Structures are given as structure tokens and as C-alpha cells.
Amino acid sequence: MAKLFLTYRLKPGVSAATFESWIRERDYPAMRGLTRVSSYVNHRAERLLMGEGAPSMDYIEVFDIPDLDGFVAQDMPGGVVQAIMGEFMGLVDNPQFVVASEVV
């Protein structure tokens, strides 16, 4: 099982309310509907636990993807992901897509 983490900031002028409405209405249904995505949750970065200042990102997405190779080869270039990514890229700045594995 691969974990995919996305971190990013909203583009200037995009409100959290507008973005979070888009997540609930468009992003969650589309991405959660993919058979290779077993779990997908978006988190709002609210504050640092320690230290001063603000988090370096506005949102953190966490995906559980059992078949990462299939996801990259078939889902990523497919119509569902491409449509959502087009909308997503119009709302956010500097997204980082990080594939991670649990240390056991």
C-alpha cells in the first residue's frame, strides 16, 4: 500500500470556503470513486504545535493507493484525474506530491 501526500498553499484570491466547498462537491467524489484509491482525506493545516509562525502549507492530502503503478499508468492520465487536476491547479500554488512508505 502506497501513501501519497500532497501539500500546497491556496493561490492568492482563493478563499478557504470556496476551496473546501470544491473539495466536498468535486474532489472527494471524483477521487474517492477511483478503484485504486482505497482512502482519501484532505486536512486543513491550522497551526504549529511547537514554535512560532504558521505552517508552510495550507492543506495536506493523504491517499492510500494499493496499486500505485496502476494508478500512475491508468488513473493519472485518465479523464477523471485530469479533469480534477485541471481544476485543482487553478486553485493551488506549489503542490508537492510525495510518495511515502511506512518505516517498519
Residue pairs with C-beta under 8 A, 6 or more apart in sequence:
1 38
1 64
1 65
1 66
2 64
2 65
2 66
2 68
2 99
2 100
2 101
3 62
3 63
3 64
3 65
3 99
3 100
3 101
3 102
4 61
4 62
4 63
4 65
4 68
4 97
4 98
4 99
4 100
5 60
5 61
5 62
5 63
5 96
5 97
5 98
5 100
6 59
6 60
6 61
6 63
6 95
6 96
6 97
6 98
7 56
7 57
7 59
7 60
7 61
7 95
7 96
7 98
8 57
8 58
8 59
8 92
8 93
8 94
8 95
8 96
9 57
9 58
9 92
9 93
9 94
10 16
10 19
10 58
10 59
10 91
10 92
10 93
11 90
11 91
11 92
11 93
14 91
14 92
16 44
16 58
18 91
19 59
19 91
19 92
20 44
22 87
22 91
23 42
26 84
26 87
27 42
27 84
27 87
27 88
28 40
28 42
30 80
30 81
30 83
30 84
31 37
31 40
31 63
31 80
31 81
31 84
32 40
33 80
34 71
34 75
34 80
34 81
36 65
36 66
36 67
36 70
36 71
36 74
36 75
37 63
37 64
37 65
37 71
37 75
38 64
38 65
38 66
39 62
39 63
39 64
40 61
40 62
40 63
40 64
41 61
41 62
42 59
42 60
42 61
42 62
43 59
43 60
43 61
43 62
44 58
44 59
45 55
45 57
45 58
45 59
45 60
46 55
47 54
47 55
48 54
48 55
59 92
65 71
68 99
75 81
76 82
88 95
89 95
